[in-house]
Amino acid sequence: MAARIFENGFDIKREMLRNSEELREKLTVFIKETVSHQFRKEGIVIGVSGGVDSAVISALSVDALGPDRVYGLILPEKESSPSSRELGIDLCRTLKIRYEEVPITPMLESFEVYSRKEALIREIFPQYDPAIHTTSLSRPPMIAPEKVLNIPSLKLLKNREVISTKRLSATQFFNVLSLQNVKQRTRMIVEYMFAEKMNYAVCGTTNKTELLTGFFVKYGDGGVDLEPIANCYKLQVYKLAELLHIDTRIISRAPSPDTWSHFTSDEEVSLRIPYDILDQLLYADENDIPKEIVQQSTKLNMEHIEWSNKHIHSLKIAARALQISPPVYV
């Protein structure tokens, strides 16, 4: 096959988004055929988070199956943002789908997630008081004047102001990660409880950007029956949201795992690169687009492109380990 020729002025984002209407139609057909014909289920259950991914999935599912066969679950916990709940409920009402709110705080308390997390935070910040302080996780940005080691840090905030930041050891990081991930896995337990009772399928909301970079929790948001947008980059999801007339409050909201007491964005906690740039780099890698075109489209210098590509490569390796099926002795 002849190598593709990329001319000056080639716009990666424009190329990525050019068939969005067709993509919308194909996703609707995929959901209908998968739920009704492949799984032979009565409908679909979606964890509605107040974010753009679950909003797009919900709207596509209504187009595919009708509102009567789509069930939304609002699954807040005490550290999630109140706006997540409000936006999720508003979305369900706008789409005219049935929904139920199931707070998962009691379950997380029974697992001692909060008490264990507070004990860990006090090891790092002895002055920590959950009544007046909030916390968030951050990593140094990949695109910066100087290359910085990828060491996660914990921020302590009071009245939304950062009062202290400390780097985490590997042991501390894995400890806090294990506690945070329980939240995603608990939500999935609830989703399957409802889905099995109703003979519905559980729908995932992981997009391609998250799938490729490993930004999902194994047996949490990664443990579902179908993943309609797992071949859609985040920028494509935003375009679909526009086509589906999703609430602009949801579209404009910064993406977040919503598992920290202080707002923490996807870019801070894991990805380290803005979605606008990350998707272009991922798309360029997938389609063998020359670095000169990438530089032209992203406005990054070559050094930042090299750093970012190495970071993405390491994320992809880790992601593949999450995606493989459990080894079976034969």
Beta strands, then each sheet from edge to edge (+ up, - down):
strand 1: 43-47
strand 2: 70-74
strand 3: 98-101
strand 4: 133-138
strand 5: 153-158
strand 6: 161-167
strand 7: 200-203
sheet 1: 3+ 2+ 1+ 7+
sheet 2: 4+ 5- 6+
end
